[in-house]
């Protein structure tokens, strides 16, 4: 059930950009159609066993304006110093959603 809780928290963070910090790399910020790109990240649902082997919905890839875009969610402790002790518990986890060009990964 922990994986389901993590998935639900990740979906909520990605779809609403709340309950997390959102980081856009400078290359992403410079793209045309940024609003459309952010909407595509929010509504991404192309999860498969190949790109989501743990069922946590913590990574996605898409093509926007001819560029490969990656988004990923990382789990940190509340001080952003170390990995979260329990990504299924929002009281001890700071989620960071990063949106970047594939070549920046």
SULHU-V64919 format. One record per residue. N is the residue number from 1. PSI is psi in whole degrees, 0 to 359 (none if undefined). OMEGA is omega in radians with two decimals (* if undefined). Layout:
n-><N & N>
psi-><PSI & PSI>
omega-><OMEGA & OMEGA>
//
This chain:
n-><1 & 2 & 3 & 4 & 5 & 6 & 7 & 8 & 9 & 10 & 11 & 12 & 13 & 14 & 15 & 16 & 17 & 18 & 19 & 20 & 21 & 22 & 23 & 24 & 25 & 26 & 27 & 28 & 29 & 30 & 31 & 32 & 33 & 34 & 35 & 36 & 37 & 38 & 39 & 40 & 41 & 42 & 43 & 44 & 45 & 46 & 47 & 48 & 49 & 50 & 51 & 52 & 53 & 54 & 55 & 56 & 57 & 58 & 59 & 60 & 61 & 62 & 63 & 64 & 65 & 66 & 67 & 68 & 69 & 70 & 71 & 72 & 73 & 74 & 75 & 76 & 77 & 78 & 79 & 80 & 81 & 82 & 83 & 84 & 85 & 86 & 87 & 88 & 89 & 90 & 91 & 92 & 93 & 94 & 95 & 96 & 97 & 98 & 99 & 100 & 101 & 102 & 103 & 104 & 105>
psi-><338 & 318 & 321 & 321 & 316 & 315 & 313 & 318 & 320 & 317 & 316 & 315 & 313 & 319 & 334 & 348 & 32 & 160 & 17 & 170 & 139 & 126 & 123 & 123 & 158 & 325 & 322 & 317 & 332 & 352 & 147 & 148 & 34 & 318 & 316 & 320 & 313 & 321 & 321 & 324 & 315 & 319 & 12 & 131 & 20 & 49 & 134 & 167 & 334 & 319 & 356 & 60 & 336 & 358 & 25 & 354 & 49 & 7 & 144 & 158 & 140 & 168 & 130 & 127 & 39 & 1 & 141 & 127 & 134 & 144 & 146 & 155 & 127 & 155 & 117 & 163 & 173 & 339 & 0 & 33 & 328 & 172 & 146 & 141 & 340 & 91 & 346 & 355 & 105 & 345 & 345 & 9 & 133 & 113 & 139 & 116 & 116 & 131 & 125 & 164 & 147 & 323 & 348 & 352 & none>
omega-><3.13 & 3.13 & 3.11 & 3.12 & 3.11 & 3.12 & -3.11 & 3.11 & 3.11 & 3.11 & 3.12 & -3.14 & -3.09 & -3.06 & -3.07 & -3.04 & 3.03 & -3.10 & 3.13 & 2.93 & -3.14 & 3.14 & 3.04 & 3.12 & 3.10 & 3.12 & 3.09 & -3.14 & -3.09 & -3.10 & 2.97 & 3.08 & -3.10 & -3.14 & 3.12 & 3.11 & 3.14 & 3.07 & 3.14 & 3.07 & -3.14 & -3.02 & 3.09 & 3.11 & -3.10 & -3.14 & 3.12 & 3.06 & 3.12 & -3.08 & -3.13 & -2.99 & -3.12 & 3.10 & -3.08 & -3.13 & -3.07 & -3.13 & 3.05 & 3.14 & 3.10 & 3.09 & 3.14 & 3.13 & 3.10 & -3.11 & 3.03 & -3.11 & 3.01 & 2.91 & 3.13 & 3.10 & 3.07 & -3.08 & 3.14 & 2.97 & -3.04 & 3.09 & -3.11 & -3.13 & -3.05 & 3.06 & 3.12 & 3.07 & -3.12 & -3.10 & 3.10 & -3.10 & -3.12 & 3.11 & 3.13 & -3.04 & 2.94 & 3.09 & 3.07 & 3.09 & 3.14 & 3.09 & -3.01 & 2.96 & 3.11 & -3.12 & 3.11 & -3.08 & *>
//
